[in-house]
Amino acid sequence: MLFRSSGLHWHLPYPIEAVEKVNVAERRQVPYKATVLTQDENIIDLQGTLQYQIISAEKFLFNVKNPEISLNHAIESAFRTTVGQSKMDFIITEGRNQIAFLIKEAVQDIVDQYGTGLSIIEV
């Protein structure tokens, strides 16, 4: 004998019934490595880590198809723009912190324009 609970036994289509949990308290990291041309036409190999946090699960899940890929493209764009406007000696010596700050601001501007729901914490 088969016992069934009362009520309707149907399901909503995929995007409505699926549940995706997003940890908004977690700090995530993206390692990056780039070969960039400077203003004085030198080639520099850069590597580092960008830390970010999800501040809006709704924007993260629904505004952009793949926010991590968008973030990677934003990092690459910010690197090329910022380093391309600086001279090699400045980048290697006293400009390190300033370059990191400019990259952080540029990446934050890009992800805000896309509406990804991400906050850049540190470069």
N, C-alpha and C positions, 0 to 999 in steps of 0.2 A: 504494500500500500504506500503511495507517494503522498507526502504531506507538503503542501505549499502554503506560504503565508498569504494573507488576503491583500488585495490591492493590485494595482497595475504592475506588470512585469516587463517594462520596456526601459530602454536607456536613451539618453540624449546623445547626439552626435559627438565626435571626438573632441573638438576644442572646448566644449562646454563641460563635459563630464570628467575630463582629465584634470588631475591636480598636480601642479608643479610647485615644490617648496623651494624657496630661495633663502639662503642664510644671509641676512643683511648685516649681521654682526661680524662676519668673517672678513679679515683683511686678505686680499688675494694679491698675487704677484705675477708679473709678466716679465720674463727675462727678454732682453733685446740685444741685438748685435747688429751693427750697421757699418758700412764703409761709405764715408761721406766726403764730398769735395768741399774744401773751405773757400773762403773769399779770396785768399791769396793762392788758389789753385794747388793746394796740397791735398793729399788723400789721407784721411784719418780713419783708423779702425776704432770704433767705439763699442763698448759693451757695458751693460748695467742692468738694473732692475727697477721696474715701476710698480709701486704699490697702489692699489685702489680698493674701494669698498662700494658695495651696492647700497644706494640710499633710497631707491624707489623700486620695489619689486614689480610694480605695475608697469612702469616705463621700461625696466630691464627686460621683461617678458614680452611686452606687446608693441612697443614702439619701433624696435629694430629687429630684423630677422635673426641676426647673430651678433650680439653686442661685443663679444670678445674679438671677433674678426674686425669689426669696426674700430675697436680700441687699438688693435695692432696696426691698422692702416693710419690711424691718427698719430700714433707714436712715430711711425716712419716719416710721416709728413712733417711733424714738428721737429724731428731731428734734422731732416734735410734743410728745412727753412732756417732754423736757428743756427746750426753749424755753418751753413752756407753763407751766412751774413757775418761770420766772425773769422778772424785770422788765427792761424794755427798756434802761434806763440801765446795768444790770449787764452785759447781753449786749454792748452796744456798747463799753463801756469795759474795765474790769479783768476781766470774767468770760469773755472770749473763750477763753482757754486752758482754763479750767475747764469751760466748756460743751463744747469739743472733746473733752476727756478723758471727760466724762460720756457723750457720744454714742458715743465709741469703746467704752466699757465696756458700754453698753446694747446696742449692735449685736452685740458679741462674745457677750454672754449669750444673745441671741435666736438667733444662728446656731449656738451650742453646743447649745441646746435642740432645734433642728431636726436636728442632727447633719450639717451640711453639709460638714465637713472644711475650713473656712476659718478663717484667722487674720487679724484686723484689725490692721494695722500702724500706720496713722496716719490721723487725720482732719484 
